[in-house]
Amino acid sequence: MKLKVFSILFQCSFSVFAQFSISGTVTSLETGKPIKNAEVWNKSLGIVAVTDADGNYNITNLEADSYTLVAFGLEYEIIEKEVSLSSNATIDFKLSRLAGSLSEVVLNARREQLFSLRKLRKVEGTAIYAGKKSEVVLLDKVSGNLAANKARQIYSEVVGLNIYDNGDAGIQLNIGGRGLDPNRTQNFNTRQNGYDISADVLGYPESYYTPPAEALEEIQVVRGAASLQYGTQFGGLLNFKFHQPSEKRIEFITRQSIGSYDLFTSFNSLSGTLGKFSYYTYYNYKGGKGFRPNSEYDSHNAFAHLGWQLSDKTKLSFEYTFLDYLAQQPGGLTDYQFYENPDYSNRERNWFDVNWNLFALKLEQEISEKTDFSLNIFGLDASRKALGFRENRVSISDPGQARELLVDDFNNWGAEARILTRYQLFDEESVLLLGSKFYKADNNQQQGPGSDGLGADFDFYNEEFPNYQRQSTFKFPNQNLAFFGENIFNITNEWSVTPGFRFEYINTKADGSYKNIILDLAGNPLLDETIKDRQDFERSFVLLGVGSSYSLDASNEIYANFSQNYRSVTFNDIRVVNPSYQVDPNISDEEGFTADLGIRGRLGDFLSYDASIFGLKYKDRIGEILKEEERVNAQGELEETGRLVRFRGNIGDAFIYGLETFAEWNVRTSLFPQLQEYQLSIFLNSAFTKSEYIRSDANNVKGNQVEFIPTVNLKTGMNFGYKNFIAGLQYSYLSKQYTDATNAPQDKNDRVRGIEGSVPAYGVMDLSASYSWKHFKLETGINNLLDDTYFTRRATGYPGPGIIPAQPLTWYTTLQFKL
C-alpha cells in the first residue's frame, strides 16, 4: 500500500516538475522543402523559435500542459495547432504559399508580424542578451537613403544616438550616444557578423570601414552591458549582420543610384545555395564631388561569404572584405566663415586614403541538443593615410609648403571561442555561456613631411624637408587575453537573472621616437634632437555585471542591468603631434559603469514601445579643455608658448543620466484594420539627457556639462503606403551641445579657429519614397528637405580642423533589379 501511494506521488511530482520539449520542422506544402527563418510561436507563453536552414525548430523547458503553437513564414499562410503536452513531442508544420505576389505594403506588414518588436532574443546562437538594452535595425523596414548610408534615417529608431554628418555617401560611420564621442564610432565595439572590424580594438578603436546598408539584413545595437561579452567599451556593441545566402541556386541584385553633387553608387550582389554550399558576395562603388569644393571621393568595396554545411551539426564559413577609399578633404571653417558661406573651402591639398582587408573564419558546432560551440578567427591588414595642411589657425590659407603626412599600418588578428549550454536548475532551464578571446596587434605609425604638390602623393619627403618639426615613428604592439561568462537563471517562467563577468589582461606598448626641432625666425634650427620614447602599460582586471528580466505577459517585459565598463587609453592618439591640440603624457585609462532600467514590448498589433532610464558613471573621463601649449625649449625645460590649444587628458569624473523612449503606433491596424493594402504608422524616438562633471582638478570644469550631449535628442516621423508605393517623412532635432569640458560658448564672430565652442541646436527633415513593380524597385528622396544650414561637429584634426558643415538639400534616386 505504501509503495502504491509513493508511486502515485512520484508520478504526480513528475508530471508537475518534469520539463519537456516540442520540436519539429516547417516545410513548404507545395515543394516539401524546408522553410528557413520561419517562426514557431508558443502563443501561450510568448516563446518564439526560429527555424534553421533545414527548417528545424525546438522549444524547450516546457511543463506538462496544453499549448497553442502558431507557425508563420514571410510568404506563407499562418497555421495554428493545439498541443497537449505530457512528454517530448514532435510537431511538424506544412505551410501553403500565399497565392499571387504580395505588395510591398503587405510584405512589410508580414515582416513586422514575423519579427514582432525585433529585439535581440534572450539567446541567439552562442550569445546571451537577456536583461540588456538591445535594439535592432531591420534594413528591410528602413525608408531612406540606403545608397549613401544616411545614418540619420537608418538609425532613426535607435534611441539617443548622436550622429556626425560627413556627406561622404556614408563610407565612414560616426555615431555616439550618452556623451560618447561619435568620431568614427570609436566608443562602440564595432563588428560585422560577430567579429571585430575597427583598426585596433584597444590601441585605436576607430572604424574607417563601414559596410554598405544595401548589403545588410540588420544592425544590432546593445548598450553598455555588452561590455562583458564583447569588450570593455562604454558604448556597447554595434554589430552589422549581412544578408544570408539566398535559398535559390542564384539570386542577382543590382542597385544603381545617382544624386546631388555627382553622387553615383553601384551595388551588385550574387547569392545562392548549392546543396551544402552557400555563398553571398557583392561589389559596391561610391563616388561623388561633395557640396563643397575640394571634396571628391572614390570608394571600392567588395565582400565574399562562403559557407559549407559539413553536417547537420557542423557549419564552416569564410569571409573576406576589401575596401579602397580615396577622398579629397576641404578642411574646416571658422564660425565667421561658416555663417558667411558654408560652401567655402581654403584647402585644396588635403587628402585621405584608406585600404582595408578583413578576413574571418567561423566554425559553428552543435555538440548536443543543449550545447553549442562557435569559434571565430579573424584578422586585419589595413592602412590609413592622411595628407594635408591642418594648422589650428583655420582661416590661414595653405601656403603651399610641405604638407603633413600621417601613415598608419594596422595588422592584427584574434580568435574568440564560445560555448553555450542549457541545463536544469531548480526545475527551470538555465543557460550558461563561457568564452575566451585572444587578440594581438602590431601597428606602425609614421608622421613627417609630405610633398609640396597638389595631388594625393603619400610618400615621405624627409630629405627634402629636414627641418620639418612634426616627425615621429612608432610601433604599437598590443596584446589582449579575455575570459568571460554569463548565466541566465530562470527563477520562474516570468523572472530571470543573468549575472556575468569578464577578466581582461591588456598589455599596450609604444616604442619609437619623435623629433624636437626648434627654429629661429629665419627658419634655421636652434635645436634638432631625436627623443626616444618607450612605454609598456600592462594591467589586468575583472568587470562584473548583472541583468534581470521580468515578463509581464507574452509580449511585454521589464528589464534592468548593471555593468562595469573600462576604456583603454590609445597610444596612437597620444603620439601624434597635432598643432590643434596637446595630449597629457600622463593620460590613463577610463573606468566606470552603465545601468539601465526599462519596460518594453507590444500592445496588441498596434503599438510597440521601449522606455528606460539610464545612468553612466565615468571615472577619469578623457576630455579636452582650452589651455596654453607647453613644449620643451632648447635648455630642455618645459615652457608655455603663449599659443592656445585644446589639451587632452583625464579631465575628471562625470555622471550622465537620462530618459530614453521609443514608441511606434500602427495607425492602420488600430483604426482601419480592413485596409490591408494600406500602411500608416507614426514613430517617436526621444532622449532627454543630463550630465555633470562631479570632480575635476582642471580649472572651470567641475559642475559643467559633459561634451557631446544634447539635452534633447528627438527623431519623429511617419511611414505611409498603398500597395507597392511606400513613403516616409522624418524630422530630427538635437539641442545645443558642447565640444569641450570647459563648455566654451560659440562665438559667431570667430574669424581665426572654429575649433572650440558649442554646436548650436539644429533640426533636419528627410523625405523618401519607393515603388516596386515585378523585378524592379525605384527609390527616391530628399535629404534636408527644408535646406537648413547647420553643422554637427568641430574637428580638431582631419577632416578639419574647424567646423565641418553638414550637407544642404540633396536628392537621390535608386533603381533596383532583382532576379
ZAMARGU-4260 file (C-alpha; in steps of 0.2 Angstrom, whole numbers, plus 5000, padded with zeros to 4 digits):
<rodrens>
0) 5000/5000/5000 | 5014/5012/5005 | 5023/5008/4988 | 5007/5012/4978 | 5005/5029/4987
5) 5023/5033/4984 | 5021/5028/4966 | 5006/5039/4964 | 5015/5054/4972 | 5031/5051/4961
10) 5020/5051/4946 | 5011/5067/4951 | 5028/5076/4956 | 5035/5070/4939 | 5020/5077/4929
15) 5021/5094/4939 | 5040/5096/4938 | 5046/5087/4923 | 5052/5098/4908 | 5048/5093/4891
20) 5051/5100/4873 | 5042/5102/4857 | 5052/5101/4841 | 5049/5098/4823 | 5051/5105/4805
25) 5042/5118/4795 | 5041/5114/4776 | 5033/5120/4761 | 5017/5111/4757 | 5020/5113/4738
30) 5038/5108/4737 | 5042/5099/4753 | 5057/5110/4755 | 5062/5117/4772 | 5057/5135/4776
35) 5072/5144/4784 | 5068/5158/4797 | 5050/5154/4799 | 5044/5157/4817 | 5035/5145/4828
40) 5027/5154/4842 | 5021/5147/4858 | 5006/5158/4860 | 5003/5153/4877 | 5020/5158/4884
45) 5026/5170/4871 | 5041/5160/4867 | 5047/5161/4849 | 5058/5148/4840 | 5066/5152/4823
50) 5069/5138/4810 | 5087/5134/4804 | 5092/5131/4787 | 5084/5114/4787 | 5068/5120/4794
55) 5070/5113/4811 | 5064/5122/4827 | 5065/5117/4845 | 5056/5124/4861 | 5062/5118/4877
60) 5059/5119/4896 | 5040/5116/4895 | 5029/5109/4908 | 5015/5097/4905 | 5001/5107/4899
65) 4991/5112/4884 | 4999/5125/4872 | 4994/5134/4856 | 5008/5134/4843 | 5007/5146/4828
70) 5019/5144/4813 | 5022/5158/4802 | 5033/5162/4786 | 5035/5178/4777 | 5026/5172/4761
75) 5016/5158/4768 | 4999/5156/4776 | 4998/5155/4795 | 4994/5138/4804 | 4989/5136/4822
80) 4989/5120/4831 | 4984/5115/4849 | 4996/5103/4858 | 4993/5094/4875 | 5010/5090/4881
85) 5014/5076/4893 | 5031/5070/4885 | 5043/5077/4872 | 5033/5080/4856 | 5036/5082/4838
90) 5025/5094/4829 | 5028/5097/4810 | 5020/5111/4800 | 5017/5112/4781 | 5014/5129/4776
95) 5005/5134/4760 | 5012/5148/4749 | 5001/5163/4748 | 4993/5165/4731 | 5000/5178/4719
100) 5013/5191/4723 | 5012/5201/4738 | 5013/5220/4738 | 5027/5229/4747 | 5014/5236/4760
105) 5008/5218/4764 | 5026/5211/4764 | 5031/5225/4777 | 5016/5221/4787 | 5020/5202/4787
110) 5039/5206/4791 | 5033/5216/4807 | 5022/5201/4811 | 5036/5189/4809 | 5049/5199/4819
115) 5036/5207/4830 | 5046/5220/4841 | 5063/5214/4835 | 5074/5215/4849 | 5088/5203/4852
120) 5081/5187/4860 | 5087/5181/4877 | 5098/5168/4867 | 5104/5170/4849 | 5117/5157/4843
125) 5131/5157/4856 | 5127/5174/4864 | 5116/5180/4878 | 5106/5196/4878 | 5094/5193/4892
130) 5091/5209/4903 | 5101/5220/4891 | 5096/5236/4882 | 5096/5230/4864 | 5089/5237/4848
135) 5089/5230/4831 | 5088/5240/4814 | 5079/5229/4801 | 5085/5236/4785 | 5070/5229/4775
140) 5059/5241/4785 | 5070/5257/4783 | 5063/5270/4771 | 5078/5281/4767 | 5094/5284/4758
145) 5102/5267/4759 | 5114/5270/4744 | 5123/5284/4754 | 5122/5275/4771 | 5112/5290/4778
150) 5114/5286/4796 | 5101/5299/4802 | 5087/5288/4793 | 5095/5271/4796 | 5096/5273/4814
155) 5080/5284/4816 | 5073/5271/4828 | 5088/5269/4839 | 5087/5280/4854 | 5099/5293/4859
160) 5112/5292/4845 | 5122/5307/4841 | 5127/5307/4823 | 5140/5317/4813 | 5135/5321/4796
165) 5151/5320/4784 | 5142/5320/4767 | 5154/5306/4760 | 5140/5294/4755 | 5141/5285/4772
170) 5158/5277/4769 | 5163/5281/4787 | 5150/5280/4801 | 5151/5292/4815 | 5139/5288/4829
175) 5140/5290/4848 | 5127/5292/4862 | 5126/5296/4881 | 5141/5308/4880 | 5152/5297/4869
180) 5162/5305/4855 | 5154/5300/4839 | 5171/5301/4829 | 5172/5285/4819 | 5161/5276/4831
185) 5176/5274/4842 | 5166/5271/4858 | 5157/5256/4852 | 5164/5238/4850 | 5161/5238/4831
190) 5159/5221/4822 | 5152/5213/4807 | 5144/5195/4808 | 5151/5194/4826 | 5170/5199/4823
195) 5180/5215/4825 | 5182/5227/4811 | 5190/5243/4819 | 5208/5247/4817 | 5214/5241/4834
200) 5201/5236/4847 | 5212/5243/4861 | 5225/5254/4854 | 5215/5263/4840 | 5196/5258/4841
205) 5191/5269/4826 | 5181/5262/4812 | 5187/5268/4795 | 5177/5255/4786 | 5158/5253/4787
210) 5148/5240/4777 | 5135/5247/4765 | 5117/5247/4771 | 5112/5238/4755 | 5121/5223/4760
215) 5114/5222/4777 | 5100/5212/4785 | 5100/5220/4802 | 5111/5231/4813 | 5111/5225/4831
220) 5114/5238/4845 | 5117/5233/4863 | 5121/5246/4876 | 5134/5247/4889 | 5130/5230/4897
225) 5138/5222/4881 | 5155/5225/4889 | 5155/5208/4897 | 5154/5198/4881 | 5161/5209/4868
230) 5174/5220/4876 | 5176/5234/4888 | 5169/5249/4878 | 5157/5261/4887 | 5146/5262/4871
235) 5142/5243/4870 | 5141/5233/4854 | 5137/5238/4836 | 5136/5223/4825 | 5132/5223/4806
240) 5123/5207/4801 | 5124/5204/4782 | 5111/5196/4771 | 5110/5177/4772 | 5114/5167/4756
245) 5098/5165/4746 | 5089/5148/4746 | 5089/5149/4727 | 5104/5142/4717 | 5107/5160/4711
250) 5100/5177/4716 | 5106/5193/4707 | 5103/5211/4714 | 5109/5227/4706 | 5106/5244/4713
255) 5111/5259/4703 | 5110/5276/4712 | 5113/5294/4707 | 5110/5310/4717 | 5116/5328/4720
260) 5134/5334/4718 | 5138/5320/4705 | 5134/5306/4718 | 5134/5289/4709 | 5134/5272/4718
265) 5133/5255/4711 | 5129/5240/4722 | 5129/5222/4714 | 5127/5206/4723 | 5126/5187/4719
270) 5119/5175/4732 | 5113/5157/4732 | 5114/5139/4739 | 5120/5124/4730 | 5117/5108/4741
275) 5129/5110/4756 | 5137/5125/4749 | 5131/5143/4751 | 5138/5160/4746 | 5134/5179/4747
280) 5145/5191/4738 | 5144/5209/4732 | 5154/5224/4724 | 5150/5242/4729 | 5156/5258/4721
285) 5153/5275/4728 | 5159/5292/4720 | 5155/5310/4721 | 5161/5328/4722 | 5153/5333/4739
290) 5144/5350/4740 | 5160/5360/4744 | 5175/5362/4733 | 5189/5350/4735 | 5178/5336/4742
295) 5179/5322/4729 | 5178/5304/4735 | 5180/5287/4727 | 5177/5271/4735 | 5178/5252/4730
300) 5171/5239/4742 | 5169/5220/4739 | 5164/5206/4751 | 5163/5187/4749 | 5155/5174/4761
305) 5157/5156/4758 | 5148/5143/4769 | 5149/5124/4770 | 5136/5114/4780 | 5148/5100/4783
310) 5134/5090/4793 | 5118/5093/4801 | 5128/5099/4816 | 5143/5107/4809 | 5145/5123/4798
315) 5161/5132/4792 | 5161/5149/4784 | 5175/5160/4777 | 5173/5179/4774 | 5184/5192/4765
320) 5181/5211/4765 | 5190/5223/4754 | 5189/5242/4754 | 5199/5255/4745 | 5194/5273/4748
325) 5202/5290/4742 | 5195/5307/4747 | 5200/5325/4745 | 5195/5334/4761 | 5190/5353/4760
330) 5195/5356/4778 | 5186/5365/4792 | 5179/5383/4794 | 5179/5396/4807 | 5162/5402/4814
335) 5163/5418/4804 | 5167/5408/4788 | 5153/5396/4791 | 5139/5409/4793 | 5146/5419/4778
340) 5147/5404/4766 | 5146/5386/4772 | 5151/5380/4755 | 5168/5389/4756 | 5185/5379/4756
345) 5203/5386/4758 | 5211/5368/4757 | 5214/5360/4741 | 5229/5349/4745 | 5221/5338/4759
350) 5219/5320/4755 | 5214/5304/4764 | 5216/5286/4759 | 5210/5270/4767 | 5214/5252/4762
355) 5206/5239/4772 | 5207/5220/4771 | 5197/5209/4783 | 5197/5190/4785 | 5186/5179/4795
360) 5184/5160/4798 | 5170/5154/4808 | 5166/5136/4815 | 5148/5133/4822 | 5146/5116/4830
365) 5131/5109/4839 | 5139/5097/4852 | 5122/5091/4858 | 5104/5096/4858 | 5108/5108/4873
370) 5126/5113/4869 | 5133/5124/4855 | 5150/5130/4851 | 5157/5143/4840 | 5175/5149/4835
375) 5178/5165/4826 | 5196/5168/4819 | 5198/5185/4811 | 5212/5196/4805 | 5215/5214/4798
380) 5228/5220/4786 | 5225/5239/4783 | 5232/5256/4781 | 5226/5274/4784 | 5235/5289/4776
385) 5231/5307/4779 | 5240/5321/4770 | 5237/5340/4771 | 5239/5357/4779 | 5230/5357/4796
390) 5235/5372/4806 | 5224/5377/4821 | 5223/5394/4813 | 5209/5388/4801 | 5207/5405/4792
395) 5225/5404/4786 | 5227/5400/4768 | 5238/5385/4763 | 5255/5392/4760 | 5259/5378/4748
400) 5274/5371/4758 | 5277/5354/4764 | 5262/5345/4769 | 5260/5335/4785 | 5259/5316/4781
405) 5252/5303/4794 | 5253/5284/4789 | 5246/5271/4800 | 5248/5252/4796 | 5236/5241/4806
410) 5240/5222/4807 | 5230/5212/4820 | 5222/5195/4822 | 5211/5187/4835 | 5201/5172/4840
415) 5186/5171/4850 | 5178/5154/4856 | 5161/5152/4864 | 5152/5138/4872 | 5133/5139/4877
420) 5124/5126/4886 | 5107/5123/4893 | 5104/5114/4910 | 5091/5111/4923 | 5092/5120/4939
425) 5078/5121/4952 | 5066/5114/4940 | 5069/5128/4927 | 5081/5128/4912 | 5096/5139/4914
430) 5108/5144/4901 | 5127/5146/4903 | 5139/5155/4892 | 5158/5154/4893 | 5170/5161/4881
435) 5188/5167/4879 | 5196/5179/4867 | 5214/5182/4861 | 5219/5197/4852 | 5236/5203/4846
440) 5240/5219/4836 | 5256/5225/4828 | 5253/5243/4822 | 5265/5255/4815 | 5264/5274/4813
445) 5274/5287/4805 | 5272/5306/4804 | 5283/5318/4794 | 5284/5329/4779 | 5274/5325/4763
450) 5276/5333/4746 | 5273/5352/4742 | 5262/5347/4727 | 5244/5347/4725 | 5239/5328/4722
455) 5237/5313/4733 | 5256/5309/4735 | 5258/5298/4750 | 5277/5297/4750 | 5288/5305/4764
460) 5300/5319/4759 | 5312/5319/4774 | 5327/5323/4764 | 5319/5337/4755 | 5312/5345/4771
465) 5324/5340/4785 | 5318/5354/4797 | 5300/5349/4797 | 5295/5350/4815 | 5282/5336/4817
470) 5291/5320/4814 | 5289/5303/4823 | 5290/5285/4820 | 5282/5272/4832 | 5277/5254/4834
475) 5262/5250/4844 | 5262/5231/4849 | 5246/5227/4859 | 5241/5210/4867 | 5224/5206/4875
480) 5218/5190/4883 | 5200/5189/4890 | 5189/5176/4898 | 5170/5180/4900 | 5154/5171/4906
485) 5136/5174/4909 | 5122/5163/4915 | 5103/5165/4914 | 5095/5159/4930 | 5076/5157/4926
490) 5070/5159/4944 | 5052/5157/4937 | 5044/5156/4920 | 5042/5175/4921 | 5058/5181/4930
495) 5076/5178/4925 | 5093/5185/4932 | 5109/5185/4922 | 5125/5188/4931 | 5141/5189/4922
500) 5160/5193/4922 | 5174/5197/4911 | 5193/5195/4915 | 5204/5206/4905 | 5223/5206/4903
505) 5230/5220/4892 | 5247/5224/4888 | 5249/5240/4877 | 5266/5246/4871 | 5273/5261/4862
510) 5291/5260/4855 | 5298/5274/4844 | 5305/5291/4843 | 5300/5309/4839 | 5309/5325/4833
515) 5311/5340/4844 | 5316/5354/4832 | 5316/5372/4837 | 5319/5385/4823 | 5323/5403/4824
520) 5314/5417/4815 | 5324/5413/4799 | 5319/5395/4799 | 5336/5389/4805 | 5337/5375/4818
525) 5342/5381/4836 | 5338/5363/4842 | 5337/5347/4832 | 5336/5331/4843 | 5328/5314/4842
530) 5319/5309/4858 | 5317/5290/4861 | 5300/5285/4869 | 5296/5268/4875 | 5280/5264/4886
535) 5274/5247/4892 | 5257/5248/4901 | 5252/5231/4907 | 5236/5228/4918 | 5223/5215/4922
540) 5206/5217/4930 | 5189/5210/4932 | 5172/5218/4926 | 5156/5212/4934 | 5138/5214/4929
545) 5120/5208/4931 | 5104/5209/4921 | 5087/5204/4925 | 5071/5202/4915 | 5053/5200/4921
550) 5039/5195/4908 | 5023/5204/4912 | 5014/5193/4898 | 5019/5186/4882 | 5023/5202/4874
555) 5029/5214/4887 | 5044/5214/4900 | 5053/5224/4912 | 5072/5224/4911 | 5086/5230/4921
560) 5105/5229/4920 | 5121/5235/4928 | 5139/5233/4921 | 5156/5239/4924 | 5165/5247/4909
565) 5183/5251/4905 | 5191/5260/4891 | 5210/5258/4887 | 5219/5274/4883 | 5225/5274/4865
570) 5244/5277/4862 | 5241/5281/4844 | 5232/5297/4849 | 5245/5301/4862 | 5260/5300/4850
575) 5253/5310/4835 | 5260/5328/4836 | 5244/5339/4832 | 5245/5358/4830 | 5227/5359/4836
580) 5229/5350/4852 | 5241/5343/4865 | 5240/5327/4875 | 5244/5325/4893 | 5259/5312/4894
585) 5251/5305/4910 | 5235/5301/4902 | 5227/5285/4908 | 5213/5273/4906 | 5194/5277/4910
590) 5183/5267/4921 | 5165/5267/4926 | 5148/5258/4925 | 5132/5258/4915 | 5115/5254/4922
595) 5098/5253/4913 | 5080/5251/4920 | 5066/5249/4907 | 5050/5242/4901 | 5047/5236/4883
600) 5035/5226/4872 | 5020/5227/4861 | 5002/5231/4864 | 4991/5221/4853 | 4996/5223/4835
605) 4996/5242/4835 | 5009/5249/4847 | 5027/5244/4850 | 5037/5253/4864 | 5053/5254/4874
610) 5055/5266/4888 | 5070/5266/4900 | 5081/5277/4912 | 5099/5275/4912 | 5115/5281/4922
615) 5133/5281/4916 | 5147/5285/4928 | 5164/5290/4922 | 5180/5290/4932 | 5195/5299/4925
620) 5185/5303/4909 | 5196/5308/4895 | 5191/5325/4888 | 5198/5342/4881 | 5200/5359/4889
625) 5207/5375/4882 | 5225/5378/4889 | 5241/5386/4884 | 5253/5375/4874 | 5268/5368/4883
630) 5284/5362/4875 | 5302/5358/4879 | 5314/5373/4875 | 5332/5372/4869 | 5338/5371/4888
635) 5327/5355/4890 | 5314/5365/4901 | 5295/5364/4899 | 5288/5381/4895 | 5272/5389/4889
640) 5272/5395/4871 | 5258/5408/4873 | 5248/5398/4860 | 5230/5392/4865 | 5227/5374/4861
645) 5215/5360/4866 | 5223/5350/4880 | 5218/5332/4880 | 5219/5321/4896 | 5210/5314/4911
650) 5198/5329/4914 | 5189/5322/4929 | 5174/5311/4935 | 5157/5313/4926 | 5140/5307/4929
655) 5127/5305/4915 | 5109/5301/4916 | 5093/5302/4906 | 5077/5295/4900 | 5076/5286/4883
660) 5059/5282/4875 | 5053/5275/4859 | 5035/5271/4853 | 5028/5266/4836 | 5009/5267/4833
665) 5002/5257/4819 | 4988/5268/4814 | 4981/5257/4801 | 4979/5241/4812 | 4972/5251/4826
670) 4959/5262/4816 | 4957/5254/4799 | 4961/5235/4801 | 4951/5231/4785 | 4963/5241/4774
675) 4976/5228/4771 | 4984/5236/4756 | 4987/5252/4766 | 5001/5257/4778 | 5001/5271/4790
680) 5012/5272/4806 | 5020/5285/4817 | 5035/5284/4827 | 5043/5295/4841 | 5061/5292/4847
685) 5067/5304/4861 | 5081/5305/4873 | 5082/5318/4887 | 5099/5318/4895 | 5108/5327/4909
690) 5126/5327/4914 | 5139/5335/4925 | 5157/5334/4929 | 5157/5330/4948 | 5176/5331/4951
695) 5190/5339/4941 | 5207/5346/4945 | 5206/5357/4930 | 5200/5375/4931 | 5182/5379/4926
700) 5177/5361/4924 | 5168/5355/4939 | 5149/5357/4938 | 5150/5359/4919 | 5140/5348/4907
705) 5149/5334/4898 | 5153/5336/4880 | 5144/5328/4865 | 5127/5328/4874 | 5112/5337/4868
710) 5099/5339/4882 | 5085/5334/4869 | 5088/5322/4855 | 5072/5319/4846 | 5068/5309/4830
715) 5050/5308/4824 | 5041/5303/4808 | 5028/5293/4799 | 5028/5279/4786 | 5014/5278/4774
720) 5010/5267/4758 | 4997/5260/4747 | 5001/5243/4738 | 5018/5244/4730 | 5021/5263/4735
725) 5029/5267/4751 | 5035/5284/4758 | 5042/5291/4774 | 5044/5308/4782 | 5056/5310/4796
730) 5061/5325/4807 | 5077/5325/4818 | 5081/5338/4831 | 5096/5340/4843 | 5098/5354/4856
735) 5114/5363/4859 | 5129/5353/4864 | 5147/5357/4870 | 5163/5351/4862 | 5175/5353/4877
740) 5174/5351/4896 | 5176/5370/4899 | 5159/5372/4890 | 5166/5385/4879 | 5152/5395/4871
745) 5150/5398/4852 | 5157/5414/4845 | 5149/5418/4828 | 5162/5431/4825 | 5177/5420/4827
750) 5187/5423/4811 | 5203/5413/4816 | 5200/5395/4823 | 5182/5387/4823 | 5189/5373/4834
755) 5181/5377/4851 | 5164/5382/4855 | 5147/5374/4856 | 5137/5366/4842 | 5120/5375/4841
760) 5104/5366/4840 | 5098/5360/4823 | 5083/5352/4815 | 5083/5342/4799 | 5069/5334/4789
765) 5070/5320/4776 | 5058/5313/4764 | 5059/5296/4755 | 5048/5285/4744 | 5049/5269/4734
770) 5039/5260/4721 | 5040/5241/4717 | 5035/5233/4700 | 5039/5215/4697 | 5058/5213/4697
775) 5061/5232/4698 | 5061/5244/4713 | 5063/5263/4711 | 5068/5273/4726 | 5070/5292/4728
780) 5070/5305/4741 | 5076/5322/4748 | 5088/5324/4762 | 5087/5340/4772 | 5071/5344/4764
785) 5070/5362/4771 | 5088/5366/4766 | 5094/5371/4784 | 5111/5377/4786 | 5119/5368/4801
790) 5134/5358/4807 | 5136/5343/4818 | 5155/5344/4823 | 5170/5354/4826 | 5185/5343/4821
795) 5202/5345/4830 | 5211/5335/4816 | 5206/5328/4800 | 5195/5331/4791 | 5197/5349/4798
800) 5202/5357/4809 | 5187/5368/4811 | 5168/5367/4808 | 5163/5353/4796 | 5147/5359/4788
805) 5133/5347/4785 | 5125/5344/4768 | 5112/5356/4762 | 5097/5349/4752 | 5101/5334/4742
810) 5091/5322/4732 | 5094/5304/4726 | 5087/5291/4715 | 5090/5272/4715 | 5084/5259/4703
815) 5085/5241/4709 | 5083/5225/4698 | 5081/5208/4707 | 5082/5191/4699
</rodrens>
